[in-house]
Amino acid sequence: MSQSYVMETNKGEAITKSEAISIDHCSAALAKSYTLTDWVVEIKKVWNRGAGSTLDLARVVAAAKIGLQRRYGQWSHLWQSGEMPVSKSTADRLAVIGQRMGWLDSATSLNLPRGWNILYCLARLDRPTLERLIQQGVVHPELTLRAAKELVAQLRGTRIETRTKKANVRQRLLRFAEFVRHTLGDWESEERELAAEELTALIEQIATTSGIAFRRDDNRQTFITRHLPLTDQGSIL
């Protein structure tokens, strides 16, 4: 009889029951209350099968983590023996793979790339999306890590992240402007000169990136701008 498990990722993101795995051979292991040594032996056994058994290894590691986390500190104690074939950070990632992708049958799993780092990347996708990508041949054994990262980023949407970064720039500028307005009266003359020089350099750097030319009019202490590709007429700022 298979047994389902529900766990959390390293980031604390709960995995739903629909994403929970069924680990037939590890259910018996849990029923026997495997010791630390038992789990090390089981993990090494699957590890020795090679890269073709990455998903099986992930299932076993996931079951071990779930079983040992029920006993305080036992999961970390696996590495005290020095016999674990993978580091703890790698095992944590394998556990996520086993939890999110352990539902794949043996036939479907043949269409997956073998590298655990690629599988860990794909594990961020929900089950229906991953199933569809496998059926369409988008996910296949030759998929590279770079391609997997680009695929996941595209499906999860990077525009939201871009908007967040833009919003952060605006907020930082507003906070800096507020700081200058509230403290300018307390600045020494040398501090004002330094700030003016640094800000001028930043303006010129921004202008260069934007295709705008800035030059200083020393007589009037102003900046004159002109858009290089369009016109030679300046406008006073």
N, C-alpha and C positions, 0 to 999 in steps of 0.2 A: 504494500500500500504506500502511495506517495504521500509526502507531507509538505505543506506550504509554509514558507517563512516570510516574515515581513521585517525589514530592517531600515536603517537610515543611512544615507551617504555620509561622507566625511564632512560635508557642508551642513549636515543636519536636515537635509531635504528628505521628507518622508516618501517612501515608495508605496504606492497603492497596492491593494490586494490583487488587482488585475495584473500587476506587473510581478507579483510574487512568483518564485520559482518552485518547481517540484524536483526534488533530488532523491530519486529512489534509493540508490545505493547508500546514500548518506543518512537516510532516515533510520536504517538499521543501526548505523554507527551511533547515532544519537540515542537510540533506544538502549544501547549497551553502555551509555554514559562514558564515552571515550575519554581517556586520560590525555594529558599533554603529549606523552610519548606516542600514544596511539595515533593522534592527529598528525604528528610529525612523520610517522611512518606512512600514513595514508597519503599525505601531501607529497612526500618524496616519491612514492610509488607512481603517482600520476605524473609528476614532474619528469620522471625518467622516460616516459613515453615519447617526449619530444614536443616540438612546436605544434604538431597536428592535434594535440590533446589540450590545447590552451583553454578551450571552453569547459572541458571536463575538470581541469585543474581549478578553474574559477568556481565551478559548482562546489567542489570539495572545500576550497578555502572559505567560500561563503558559509557553508554549513558549519565549518570549524569556528568561524568568528561568531556566528549566532549562538552556537552551543557554549562557547567559552566565555562570551560576554555575560552569560547568566551567572557566572561565578566571578566575582570581582577580581579584576587584574589578571585573569588567566590568559586572556588573548595576548597580552604583552609578554607573558612568561614563556610563550612558545620560542622566543628568540634567545632565551637564557642558555639553552642547551648548545647553541652554536651549530646546530644541525639543520636548521631550516634552509632550504635551497634558494629562498627569495628573501629580500629585505621586508621589513614591516610595511614600509610605504607601498612597495609593489603588491604585497599581500592585501593591503587595504583596497587597492584599485582592482585587484582580481576579485575581491569579495563583491564589489559593486557590479562588475561584469557578470558574475555568477547570479547575483540577485536580479539584475535587469534583463539578462539575456539567457538565463538558464532554461527558459521555457522552450527554446529552439530544439527541434528534434534533430536526430543525427543526419538526416538527409539535407535539411535546410542549412545546418551548420557547415556543411561542405562548401557552401557559397560564401563563407565569411573569410576575411583575411586572417592570417595566423598570428600576427603580432598582438600581444596583449595591450600594448599602448594604443594601437589602432582600435581594438575592440572597446577599450575604455572610453575613447573619444565617441564611438558610435553608441555607447551605452547611455549617452545623454538624450538620445532620441526616444520618443514614446514607442510602444509596441506596434501600433498600426502603421506608423510611418516607417519603421524599420522593416516590417514585413513587406510593405509596398516597394521599398527600395531594393530589397532582395529579389522580389518577383520581377522587377523591371531590369534587373542586372546592373543597377547603379552601384550597389554594394556587391563586390565580387572578390575572389581570393587575391587578385593582384592590386587591390586598392592600396594606395600609399597613405602614410600618416598625414602628409600635407594635404592630399586630396580629401581625406576624411575630415580634417579640420575645416577646410573650406566648405565642404558639403554641410556639415553641422552648423557652421556659422550662417550659411545662407538660409537654411531651413529654420533656424531659431531666430533669425533676424538681427542683423548688425546695425540697422538704421536707428534702433532705439538707443544703442550704445553711443552712436555718433551724436544723436541729439543730446544725450546726457553730457557728453564732453563739451559740446557747444554751450550748454547751459552753465556748466562749471566755469568756463572762460568768462562769460558775462557776469556771473556772480563774483568771481575773483576781482574783476575790473571794478565793479561797483563798490566792493569792500575797500579796495585800494584807494579809489577816488574819495570815499568817505573819510578814510584815514588821513589823506593829505589835507582835506578841507578842515578837519578838526585839529590838526597838529601843526599846520604850516606856520602859525604865528609863533610857535615855540622853537622853530628851527634856527640854527646859526647860519650866518651868511655862507659859510663853506658848505654846509649841508644843502642849502638851496642850490648852489652852483653844481654840486655833485649830482643832485637829483635832476637838475635841468639837463646836464650832459648825458646822463644815463637814459632819461626819457627821450631825448633827441635821437640817441643811437637806436633805441627801440622803434621809434617812429620811422626812421629811415629803413630799418630792417623790414618792418611791416610793409612799407611802401614798395620796397624792392620785390617782395613776394607777390604783392598785388599788382605790379606793373605800373606803379605811380612814382613819379620823381618828386623828391622833396629837396629844396635848397633853401638855405638861410639867407635872409636879407639883414646883414649886420647893422645897417643904418637904422632900420625901424624895428629890429628885434622881432621879426615875424617870420613865418614860413610861407613860401610860395610854392604852390603845387601845380603840376601839369600832368595830364595823362599822356604818356609818351606816344602811344599808337594813334591818338585821335587829333590832338591839337598842340600848337606851340604857345597858346595864350595861357597865361597864369591867372590863378584866382587867389586872392589874399585870404588866409585863414585868420 
